[in-house]
Amino acid sequence: MSDNKKLGIIAGGGELPQKLIEYCQNNQRNFFVLAIEGNANPNIFNDNIPHTWIRIGQAGTGFKRFLDEKVEEVVMIGTIRRPTLKELIPDVRTAAFFAKIGPKALGDDGILRALVKEIESENMHVIGIHEVINDLLVKKGTLSKTKPNKDDLINIKRGVKVAYELGKLDVGQAVIVQQGLVLAVEAIEGTDELIKRSALYKRKGNKPVLVKLRKPQQDMRIDLPTIGLKTIQNALNSGLNGIAVHAENTLIVNQNEVIKFADKHGLFVIAIDPGEYLD
């Protein structure tokens, strides 16, 4: 990866696309953004940000624009919600792409890996946001003042085992456990909705914990586990005791604000090595 190479940003929702754009602006990194309609925040784009808007189904059109812009490296960042049928109507290149990958389209990882391969077939190199912005991945250890208690550690161990198996099946990255019982697992709804849903099944006694891990087969350049201020706020509102994330494999957006909120409300945030919890 070289700061001299023009960066193409495929921007979904959330705060990370803006963080990456601001980093490029502050460090004079040449870039161009493909903003995904219905996902990327329109408020962050203005005439000073080189960009164009595309539907999810217009990936082929986006590739061509990147080539026209002489993009050499590509970062895919931000959340993508489930698209409508209209948004899925493909351009010719995208239709050919889906016809080619066939059964791989059954899982998010299969689609993303195939998409990476397609991008790189155009002599563009896909990289992770952590390869552009240094020290973005969370380091191992307890980040908050509050530490997980003995019951929390039991729940984390159980959550790691479940999340690991879920990940191998390409289902989701997160699970919520209380008293050794799995209250909810992440599917297509995303982590924030998972947390909200888990409140329906919460029991009396020691509070639940959220465990979020990178899938075992997941390419670190795409779809890394991410939490932010909304995650920790939802954890508080849904009665969780804290959050355990995958050390060196997780992005925390505005980490200082997240930890400040956790400390204020007595929640723990810990980054773990899952291998230490698998036996």
ABEGO torsion letter per residue (X at the ends): XBAABBBBBBBBBEAAAAAAAAAAAAAGBBBBBBBBBGABBAAABBAABBBBBBBAAAAAAAAAAAAAAGBABBBBBEBBBBBBAAAABBBAAAAAAAAAAEAAAABAAAAAAAAAAAAAAAGBBBBBAAAABBGABBBBEBABABBBBAAAAAAAAAAAAAAAAAAAAGABABBBBBGGBBABBBBAAEAAAAAAAAAAABBBEBBBBBBBBBBAABBAABGBBBBBAAAAAAAAAAGBAEBBBBBGABBBBGAAAAAAAAAAAGBBBBBBBAAAABX
